[in-house]
Amino acid sequence: MDPLDILGSKSRLKILRMLSREDMYVSELMEKVKMDGKTCKHHLECLENVGLISSRFEGRRKYYSLDKEVYLHISPSPNRRYELQFSKDRDDYSKGPYSSG
């Protein structure tokens, strides 16, 4: 899935915002972002498939964690630059696959 498609969803952005604050399990996320279970799980699966988040089990609960930073840089003339990158470390931004100049 294209990075812009991932971040183009308001629901996914809400989930990412919540996970940027703390790790959460599905029921917590559903309540915080006001989503039903099936929809929330779909968005979590999309985010996990592109490597932005990861999951782990603690007992019977499945917790989700934000794994990567998201960097969006858009600039006008004369530089005309568009970059959208998912990175584990800030130093990785220069190597991101989703940049264009």
N, C-alpha and C positions, 0 to 999 in steps of 0.2 A: 504494500500500500504506500502511496506517495506521502511524504512527510506533511505536505500541505493538506491532504485529505485527513490525516490524523489530527492535525491541529485546527482544522476547519470546523470541527464539531464543538459546539458550546458545551455539550455534556462531557466530552473528553477533557476539555480545558478545566471544567469544574473538578473533575476527578483528579487531574494533575495538581491543581491548586491545593486540594485537600491532602494529597499525598506528599506535597512539598512541606507540609507542616508536621506530619507524623504518619507512621505506618498505620494502616487501618484494615479491618476485615470487612467483608462484603456488606454485612448488615449495617455497620456504621456508615459506610460510604453511601448506601442506598438512602439512609435517613438524612445524611448531610446534603446530598445533592438532589434529594427528592425524586428518586427514580425507582421503578419497580425492579425486582430481582433479575428478570430475564434481560432487560435493557442494560442494567448496570453490568452484568456479567459479559454481555456482548462487547461493551466499550472497554472493559478491563482486558478482555481477550485480545482486542485490536491493539491496545497499548502494550500488552505483554509480547505480542507477536513481532513488534518492531523493536523490542528491547528497551523501551522507555521505563517500564516497570517490571518488577519480578514478584514472585509469590513464594510463600513458605507456609507450612502448617505448624501451628502450635496447638496441640491437642486436636480438637475437631474443627478449629477455626482456621480459615485460610486468610493470611495477612498479605497485603500488597504493600510494596515499597517503591518509591521513585528511585530509579537507578541512574538516570542520566540528566544532565542539564540540557536545556533547550535554548538555542541562540538564534535570534532572528535579527538580521541587519538589512535594512533597506535604505538606500541613500539616493538622492537626486543627482543631477548634473553638478559638476563635471565627472564625478566618480561613477555614477550609475552602477550601483552594486545591489545585488540581491543574494543573501545567504540565509539558508535555513539549515541548522545543523543540530544533531543530537550528539552530545559528547559526555563522556565520563569525567574528563578533566578539562579545565579551561585551556590547557596547552593543546588539546586535541582539536580545537576549533579550526586551526589552520589546515588540518588534514581532512576536514569533513567532506563527505561525498555529495552534499546537496548545495554546493555553492556555484555561483556563476558570476562572472565579472563583466 
